[in-house]
Amino acid sequence: MIDLLVGIFSSTSLGIFSGCGFADRITSMSGQLGTVHRGVVTIAFTAMVTLGIFMLVDALIGLRINKEEEIEGLGIVLHQERGYNEIS
């Protein structure tokens, strides 16, 4: 395993120093870093928008039920359904 990694990282025709594996219009390592930066910014933006939607839904309709309904059971509270027959 170590020999494989040494071969990949020390060879000028393989690995990160070769220039192979770049997408179209990316010709250097700085171009590749720009692409990675754009991806990180996209993920951060997506996380912030998701959090905003989450907070909006929580403010409008709420995301949790009260403690009594949770103890009674969601199936019964939400759609009057029991999972098991009552044995008396």
C-alpha positions in Angstrom: 0.0 0.0 0.0 2.8 2.4 0.9 4.6 1.6 -2.3 1.5 2.5 -4.3 1.1 5.8 -2.6 4.8 6.7 -3.1 4.5 5.8 -6.7 1.5 8.0 -7.2 2.8 11.0 -5.4 6.5 10.9 -6.5 5.9 10.3 -10.2 5.7 13.4 -12.4 3.5 11.6 -14.9 0.9 10.5 -12.3 -1.0 12.0 -9.4 -1.4 15.6 -8.5 1.6 16.9 -10.4 0.7 15.5 -13.8 -2.1 17.9 -14.7 -4.2 14.8 -15.6 -7.7 14.6 -14.2 -8.5 18.3 -14.5 -11.9 19.1 -16.1 -12.2 21.1 -19.2 -10.9 24.7 -19.1 -8.9 23.9 -15.9 -5.2 23.9 -16.7 -3.5 24.4 -13.4 -3.7 23.6 -9.7 -4.9 27.1 -8.9 -7.8 26.5 -11.3 -8.6 23.3 -9.5 -8.5 25.1 -6.1 -10.9 27.7 -7.5 -13.3 24.8 -8.4 -13.0 23.3 -5.0 -13.6 26.8 -3.4 -16.7 27.2 -5.6 -17.9 23.8 -4.3 -17.4 24.7 -0.7 -19.2 28.0 -1.2 -22.1 26.1 -2.8 -22.4 23.7 0.1 -22.3 26.5 2.6 -25.0 28.4 0.7 -27.2 25.3 0.5 -26.8 24.7 4.2 -27.8 28.3 5.0 -30.9 28.1 2.7 -31.9 24.8 4.2 -31.6 26.2 7.7 -33.7 29.2 6.7 -36.4 26.9 5.3 -36.3 24.8 8.5 -36.7 28.0 10.6 -39.6 29.2 8.4 -41.5 25.9 8.7 -40.9 25.9 12.4 -42.3 29.4 12.8 -45.3 28.7 10.6 -46.6 25.3 11.6 -44.1 24.0 14.1 -41.9 21.0 13.9 -42.7 19.3 17.2 -45.8 18.1 18.9 -46.5 18.7 22.6 -45.4 16.3 25.3 -48.8 14.8 26.0 -49.4 13.9 22.3 -46.0 12.3 22.1 -46.7 10.2 25.2 -50.2 9.2 23.9 -48.6 8.2 20.5 -48.4 9.8 17.2 -50.5 7.2 15.4 -53.5 7.8 17.7 -53.1 11.6 17.8 -52.6 12.2 14.1 -54.8 9.6 12.4 -56.6 7.6 15.1 -54.7 4.4 14.3 -53.5 1.8 16.7 -50.6 -0.5 16.0 -51.8 -3.3 18.2 -55.2 -4.5 19.3 -56.0 -3.8 23.0 -56.0 -6.9 25.1 -58.3 -6.6 28.1 
